[in-house]
Amino acid sequence: MTFLALFLVLLMLVGAVAASVFKDLISAVIAAALVSLAASILFYLLQAPDVAMAEAAIGAALTAAIFIIAISRTKRYEE
Amino acid sequence: MRRIISILLLVIVALGISQSLAKIPFGVPKTKVGRHYINEGVKETGATNIVTSVVVSYRGFDTLGEVTVLFIAAIGLGAVLTAGAREGPRKTRPASLVLYTGCRLLFPLILVFGTYVFIHGHLTPGGGFQGGAIIASGFLLIYLGCRERRISRAASNLAESLGGLVFVVIGLLGLGFGDYFLLNFLPKGTANALFSAGIIPIIYIAIGVKVGSELAGIIDNLIEES
């Protein structure tokens, strides 16, 4: 439990830093979705399954899809 | 110089937040009202999922506000996007066979799962918002995989309006039968049964339909209009 939680927190940190560093915006969105996914597993481990389901469905799936649709209308690479 | 100042400010903010959070014991109950929900929630509302009893029963009026915020956001997005709408349909590549078959097989299953989540909101984890988001992700799959199957916008608007209407009408019925808005006027039944907890399942089904059609409408607007 403790090791899994530690691993998930590290994964979230890596994902958050990667999302802000990547020049390719699609990769940045995927990294941000990874943060949400790890957060939802962490919510489940902390016995909040309701929040975990909302986070997985909205944070990881729908938000990433909306960002990708928006990026496909503009430019993919940051200058 | 600017960078040093911003790092310094960041450190000060992090110290302040960690100092104030360190005082709060982790996982220890601090409020009496939380204790009351856990001990008396099942008896008072009939819902075995305590989160649902708080969201729909004890704090039902806040949930109505939350649903309204989502509604206004969806309307605003639709207004902004239809103002600059393109002429004619967009040229799209057909999806690959794997994506097409996968989405045709998975879409009904995702719909059933989302419906299950919001119908059983008062018994198991989940509820209207989660179920609605799951259903909307199913519609997202349809938009990615088989574009010729579009959802009718009139049907989605009707479902959205019906969901909101059911929520408000049930709240007003509570005001008519008793003393306050969203009074639980139906019999509570036995806990753990599907037909229990009075108006909670009805309201959660209304919220599920409303949130699902709203989020699907947002995706539809983003993909088709912009």
Boltz contact constraints between the chains, C-beta under 6 A:
constraints:
  - contact:
      token1: [A, 49]
      token2: [B, 125]
      max_distance: 6.0
  - contact:
      token1: [A, 50]
      token2: [B, 51]
      max_distance: 6.0
  - contact:
      token1: [A, 50]
      token2: [B, 125]
      max_distance: 6.0
  - contact:
      token1: [A, 53]
      token2: [B, 126]
      max_distance: 6.0
  - contact:
      token1: [A, 53]
      token2: [B, 130]
      max_distance: 6.0
  - contact:
      token1: [A, 54]
      token2: [B, 129]
      max_distance: 6.0
  - contact:
      token1: [A, 54]
      token2: [B, 130]
      max_distance: 6.0
  - contact:
      token1: [A, 57]
      token2: [B, 133]
      max_distance: 6.0
  - contact:
      token1: [A, 57]
      token2: [B, 134]
      max_distance: 6.0
  - contact:
      token1: [A, 57]
      token2: [B, 137]
      max_distance: 6.0
  - contact:
      token1: [A, 58]
      token2: [B, 133]
      max_distance: 6.0
  - contact:
      token1: [A, 61]
      token2: [B, 137]
      max_distance: 6.0
  - contact:
      token1: [A, 65]
      token2: [B, 140]
      max_distance: 6.0
  - contact:
      token1: [A, 69]
      token2: [B, 222]
      max_distance: 6.0
  - contact:
      token1: [A, 73]
      token2: [B, 226]
      max_distance: 6.0
